[in-house]
């Protein structure tokens, strides 16, 4: 196993709370960004969460966007935010990224002695797909799994992105469209879910896992502000994913639809694709109920 390099540690004191939250950053080797950020308190946790950022997000971005990691850590759930082999531009659902993730998780479990402890997995945007793929393939299933406005079917994502480029010329406004299309076209078969898979092969390992999918569709907002229609929204993936799980017999699969909750903390502006659509206190209660 590669040596862990300690990069940074700082203490965050939460108002009105006697527990201090420690944020520590580690890498697996000096020449790779792969590693993780640990958010813990000065007391032994009773469980832990693997929390995955969206594409382009660092652990620092996550901490700046939501209090979720701090609130969960303060309540006894240690939080670990993995950083994969290509840093914030890793495609976490890909087989390559999942191999890196398995090494990171093994390192975390050994370092913090978590092998027999309950754990959860979740993520925002592409991070939700990373969490779903990990839960499907890892032999030890999480006690609960959640995804926040996550694209899960990357064949659907590619079709929608191609349409955005060819019909709406969106790549001329933002090169991320072409970047994502080119990269994901090579790994589309690694997708954690396919709407067209009538056998539901990929999601069968999740039949007994409590699952939540958070979404704020806000179709009018997307049409008016991004010239984006429902084909390019993740509501299709989330709704079909939860429905297919229920049809397979998972009676603990939930679609959580929110309204007017999506705002970006950095500027306070309305954006339905945001961490803020999750009610952190309600999420905490749900996770604890499945510990």
N, C-alpha and C positions, 0 to 999 in steps of 0.2 A: 504494500500500500504506500502511496506517495506521502511524503511528509507534509503535514499541515503547516502553513506559514501564517503566523498571526500578523494581521495587518493593522487593525484599529479596534479600539474599544472605547466606548464612552458611556456615561451613565445619564439616564434621563429620569428626572424626578417628577412623578405625577402628582398634581395638586390634590390634596386631601387624601393621599394614600401613603401608608407607611412603607410600602414595598417600593424598592428602587428597581427600575427596569434597566438591564444592561444590554447594549447592542454591540455585538462583536462580529467582525468581518474576518473570514478565513479564505485562503486559497489552497488548492491541493498541491500546487507546485509553483515555483517562482516564475516559470515561463508560460503560464496559462491563466486565463481569467476564471477558470472553473473553480468553484468553491461554494460558499454559502454565507449568509448572514444569520446569526443566532440572536433571537430576542428572548431573554430569560429574566427571571427575578431571583432575589436572594432567598429562595426557598425551593424545595424539590417540586417539580411539576407532577401532575397526576396524569398527564397525557401530552401529546404534542401534535403540531400541525405542520405539514409541508405545504407552504404557500408559494404559488408560482406567479411571477409578474407577467404582464402582457408583453408582446413583442416590442422591443425598443425601451423597455423599462428596466431600470436597475433596482436593487433593494432600497437604495436611498430614495428613488422616485416613489416606490410603494409607501415608504414611511412618510413621505411628504404629502401623499394623496389621501391616506386613510389612517385612522387611529386603530383599525382592526388589530394589527399585530400587538400593539401596546395594551389594548384592552383585554385581549385573550391571554397574553402573558401575565398580566396582573391578576387574572382569574385562575391561574394555575395551568394554563395550556402553553407550553413552550412553543415558540414559532421559529421555523427555519425556512429561509428564503433561498433556494438554490440559485446559483449562477452557473450556466452550462458552458460548454466548450467554446462557443463563440460569443460569450458575454451576452449583452442585452439583445443581440441580433441572432440568437439561437432559435431554431425552429423546434420548440420543445417536444412536439409530438413525434418527431422523426425518430427512426430507429437509432441513428447515431447519437442524438441527444439523450435518448432513453438509456443507452449504454453508459453515458457519462453520468446521468442522474443516478443510476444504480450504484455507481462507485461513491458518489457524494452521499447518498442515503446510508450506505454501509459505514462510511466514515463518521457520519453524525451519530448513528446508533451506537457505534463503538465508543466514541469519545464521551458521550453523555450517558452511556449505559441504559439505552432505551429499548433493548431487544424485546422485552416482555411487556412493554407499556402500550396502552391503547394509542392509536394515532388516527389523524384525519388528513385529508388531502383536498386542496381547493386552489382556485386561481382565477385571475381576471383575463378576459379576452383570450388570446392564444394560450395563456397560462392555464385556463380551464381545460383546454384540450390536452395540455401536458399532464394535468392531474388525472383526467379521465384515462389517458393512455397508460399512465403509471399504475392506476388502480386495476386496469384490465389485465396487465401483464405481470405485475408483481405477485409472487406466491402468497404473501401476507396481505390480505385485503384491508383497506382502511375501515375504521368503525363508521365513518360517514364521509361523503364526497360531495363537493359543491363546485359549480362553475358559474362565473359571472359574465353574462353577455358574451359567450364564447363561440367562435366558429368551430364546429366539430366535424362537419363533412367538407373536406377540402376539395372534393370534386365539384360540389355545389359552389364553393368559394371561388374556384378557378373559373367556372362558367360565368359567375357574376362579375368577376374581375375582368375577364376578357370582354364582356359586354360593356363595362365601364370604360375600358380603353378604346374599343373599336367604335362604339356607338356614341359615347359621351365625351370621348377624348380627354379623360381625366388624368391620364399620365402626363399630359402637357402642363397640367397645373401642379401636379405632385408626382415626382418620380417613384414614390413608394409603390404605386400601382404596378409599374413594370417590374420593379425589384421583387415584389411579392409573387407576381405571376410567374416570373422566370424561376425563382427558387422553389416555389411550392409545386410547380409542374413536375419537378424531378422527384418529389417525395409524396405525391398525392396518394400513393398506395399505402403509405404509413398512417393515413387518416384514422383517428380513433372511432369514427362512426361514418356510416354511409346510409343515407336515406333510402337508397334503392336496394339495399341488402335485405331481401325479404326473409332470409334465414336468421338475421340479427346475430350473425356469428361473433362479431367483435364485442358486443355488449352483453353476451350471455354470462361472462364472469361477474357481472355486476348485479345479478338477479337478487342476491341477498344483501346488497349494500344500500343503506339509506342514501338517497341522492337528492340534491336540490339544484335546480337550474334557475338563476336569477336573470330576469330580462325586463327592460323598459322599452317596449317597441317604439312609441312616439313617432308613428308613421308621418304625421303632419310635419313634425320638426325636421325629420330627415329630408322630406320632399322640399320644404321651404328653405332650409339652410344648407343642405349638402347635395341637393338634386339627386337624392338616392331613394330608390323605391324598395319595396319589400324583398325583392329577390336578393338584394345585397345586404339585408339585415339578418342577424343571427337568430331571430325568432323562429325561422323555419327549422334550423338545426335543433334548437332547444325544445320546441314543441314536439317534434317528431321523436327526438331522443327520449323524452319522458314518456310519451305515449307508447313507444315500443317497449320500454322497460316495464310499464304497467301491463301491457299485453302478454309479456313473458312471465308475469306473476309477481313483479316487484311492487308491492302495495305501499312502499315507503319512498316512491319516486314522486317528487313534487316540482311543479312549475310555479315559481314565485314571480308574478307580474306586478311591477310597480308603476306608479304614475307621478310624474313631476318630482322625482327624487334625484335625478341625475344632474349633478353640478360639479364642475372642476374646482377643487380647492385652491389651486394656484391663482386663479383669476375670478372665481366666483361666478363664472358664466355657465349658462345652461348647456348641458351636454349629456344625453341619455346613456352614452357609452362611458360610464364612470364608475369608480369604486363606490360612490356614495349611494348607489341604488340598494345597497345591502344595509339592513338594520343590524348593526353590530351586536346589540344586546340580544336581539331575537336569534341571531346566528349562534351566539354563545350558548344561549339556553338550549337550542337544538343540538349543538355539538355535545354539550354536557349530558343531554338525555340519552345519547348513544355511546357514552363512554364505557 
